[in-house]
Amino acid sequence: MGIGALNCIRCGHTHHAHDIHTDSSDSLLKVGKCLVPGCECGQYVDKIETIDEDLL
């Protein structure tokens, strides 16, 4: 199963719009700053979804 379009919770742009060539990223996907012109987001922030205990 591949990774779909995941959006940064900080700027809302997809992970594809962020720099994937960084080793200093805290992201699980290892992507850094947003490359969309005018966006000042310096770090991709993963979306953390709450798991409903009823689904477990």
TITORNU-376360 format. One record per residue: residue number from 1; x, y, z of N, C-alpha, C, O, CB in turn; residue in one letter. Coordinates in steps of 0.02 Angstrom, whole numbers, plus 50000, padded with zeros to 5 digits. Glycine has a CB too. Layout:
REM residues N
SITE   k  n_c1  n_c2  n_c3 ca_c1 ca_c2 ca_c3  c_c1  c_c2  c_c3  o_c1  o_c2  o_c3 cb_c1 cb_c2 cb_c3 r
SITE NUM     X     Y     Z     X     Y     Z     X     Y     Z     X     Y     Z     X     Y     Z A
...
//
This chain:
REM residues 56
SITE   k  n_c1  n_c2  n_c3 ca_c1 ca_c2 ca_c3  c_c1  c_c2  c_c3  o_c1  o_c2  o_c3 cb_c1 cb_c2 cb_c3 r
SITE   1 50042 49941 50000 50000 50000 50000 50044 50062 50000 50089 50068 50042 49952 50000 50060 M
SITE   2 50032 50108 49954 50073 50168 49948 50046 50224 49991 49991 50220 50017 50077 50190 49876 G
SITE   3 50086 50276 49998 50067 50335 50037 50028 50381 49991 50053 50400 49937 50129 50370 50068 I
SITE   4 49969 50401 50011 49929 50448 49973 49953 50519 49986 50008 50529 50012 49854 50442 49991 G
SITE   5 49912 50567 49968 49930 50637 49978 49915 50656 50050 49857 50663 50069 49891 50683 49929 A
SITE   6 49967 50663 50090 49960 50683 50160 49975 50757 50166 50024 50781 50138 50006 50641 50205 L
SITE   7 49932 50792 50202 49942 50864 50209 49975 50882 50274 49964 50850 50326 49875 50900 50204 N
SITE   8 50017 50932 50271 50051 50959 50330 49999 50993 50374 49958 51033 50349 50108 51009 50311 C
SITE   9 49999 50979 50439 49950 51012 50482 49969 51085 50496 49927 51123 50521 49942 50974 50547 I
SITE  10 50030 51104 50482 50051 51173 50493 50030 51218 50435 50000 51271 50446 50127 51177 50503 R
SITE  11 50045 51198 50373 50030 51243 50316 49975 51217 50270 49949 51254 50229 50093 51254 50276 C
SITE  12 49959 51153 50276 49904 51125 50236 49925 51098 50168 49885 51068 50133 49853 51175 50226 G
SITE  13 49988 51109 50148 50011 51084 50083 50029 51010 50089 50045 50986 50143 50072 51125 50059 H
SITE  14 50025 50974 50033 50039 50903 50035 50113 50890 50049 50155 50934 50041 50019 50870 49969 T
SITE  15 50128 50829 50070 50198 50812 50084 50240 50815 50020 50301 50823 50023 50204 50742 50115 H
SITE  16 50207 50809 49962 50243 50814 49898 50269 50885 49886 50316 50894 49848 50197 50793 49840 H
SITE  17 50239 50935 49919 50259 51005 49911 50317 51023 49957 50342 51079 49955 50200 51051 49923 A
SITE  18 50338 50976 49999 50392 50988 50046 50457 50955 50022 50456 50907 49984 50374 50962 50116 H
SITE  19 50512 50982 50046 50579 50958 50027 50591 50888 50053 50593 50876 50114 50634 51006 50054 D
SITE  20 50598 50840 50007 50608 50771 50027 50682 50754 50033 50700 50697 50050 50575 50723 49977 I
SITE  21 50725 50802 50021 50797 50789 50022 50828 50819 50085 50874 50859 50082 50831 50819 49960 H
SITE  22 50802 50799 50143 50828 50825 50206 50837 50768 50255 50795 50722 50259 50781 50879 50235 T
SITE  23 50890 50770 50292 50904 50719 50343 50886 50744 50413 50885 50705 50461 50977 50699 50341 D
SITE  24 50871 50808 50419 50859 50837 50485 50785 50842 50502 50766 50878 50549 50890 50905 50490 S
SITE  25 50744 50808 50465 50672 50813 50475 50648 50771 50534 50673 50716 50546 50635 50791 50413 S
SITE  26 50600 50799 50572 50569 50762 50627 50508 50723 50601 50479 50684 50639 50548 50810 50683 D
SITE  27 50490 50733 50539 50432 50701 50510 50444 50626 50501 50500 50605 50488 50415 50732 50443 S
SITE  28 50391 50587 50508 50396 50515 50495 50413 50502 50423 50444 50451 50407 50330 50480 50514 L
SITE  29 50393 50547 50378 50407 50540 50307 50474 50569 50287 50495 50563 50230 50352 50573 50266 L
SITE  30 50509 50600 50335 50574 50631 50324 50572 50685 50270 50613 50687 50225 50624 50579 50303 K
SITE  31 50522 50731 50277 50518 50788 50231 50523 50852 50272 50499 50855 50329 50452 50787 50190 V
SITE  32 50554 50902 50244 50567 50964 50279 50524 51022 50257 50463 51016 50254 50638 50983 50271 G
SITE  33 50556 51078 50241 50520 51140 50228 50476 51136 50166 50488 51097 50120 50569 51197 50221 K
SITE  34 50425 51179 50166 50378 51182 50110 50411 51221 50052 50443 51272 50064 50311 51216 50130 C
SITE  35 50403 51196 49992 50433 51227 49933 50383 51268 49893 50400 51293 49839 50463 51174 49888 L
SITE  36 50321 51276 49918 50271 51317 49883 50292 51390 49891 50303 51414 49947 50199 51305 49913 V
SITE  37 50297 51426 49835 50318 51497 49839 50273 51537 49886 50212 51534 49882 50317 51529 49769 P
SITE  38 50305 51573 49932 50269 51615 49979 50251 51580 50045 50230 51612 50092 50207 51639 49947 G
SITE  39 50259 51514 50048 50244 51477 50109 50306 51477 50153 50361 51459 50130 50221 51404 50093 C
SITE  40 50298 51496 50215 50355 51501 50261 50361 51441 50308 50398 51444 50357 50350 51564 50301 E
SITE  41 50324 51388 50294 50326 51328 50337 50395 51297 50331 50416 51277 50277 50270 51277 50317 C
SITE  42 50430 51292 50388 50499 51267 50387 50506 51193 50400 50561 51165 50395 50539 51303 50436 G
SITE  43 50451 51159 50417 50454 51089 50433 50386 51057 50422 50335 51081 50447 50477 51078 50506 Q
SITE  44 50385 51003 50384 50323 50965 50375 50303 50935 50441 50344 50906 50476 50332 50910 50321 Y
SITE  45 50239 50941 50459 50214 50913 50521 50163 50860 50505 50111 50873 50473 50183 50968 50566 V
SITE  46 50177 50799 50526 50134 50742 50513 50066 50750 50547 50061 50778 50602 50166 50677 50536 D
SITE  47 50014 50726 50513 49948 50726 50543 49943 50664 50587 49953 50608 50565 49892 50725 50488 K
SITE  48 49928 50676 50650 49921 50621 50698 49846 50612 50711 49814 50656 50738 49960 50634 50764 I
SITE  49 49821 50555 50690 49750 50542 50698 49737 50501 50762 49774 50454 50777 49722 50506 50636 E
SITE  50 49686 50520 50797 49667 50484 50857 49633 50419 50837 49588 50418 50795 49621 50527 50903 T
SITE  51 49655 50364 50866 49625 50300 50852 49568 50289 50900 49576 50292 50961 49678 50242 50857 I
SITE  52 49510 50276 50872 49450 50264 50911 49457 50194 50943 49467 50145 50908 49385 50269 50867 D
SITE  53 49450 50191 51008 49458 50127 51043 49407 50075 51020 49419 50015 51025 49451 50138 51118 E
SITE  54 49350 50098 50994 49299 50051 50970 49322 50012 50909 49296 49958 50895 49234 50088 50954 D
SITE  55 49370 50040 50873 49395 50007 50812 49448 49955 50826 49465 49915 50783 49422 50059 50764 L
SITE  56 49475 49955 50887 49528 49909 50904 49504 49839 50913 49544 49794 50928 49563 49931 50965 L
//
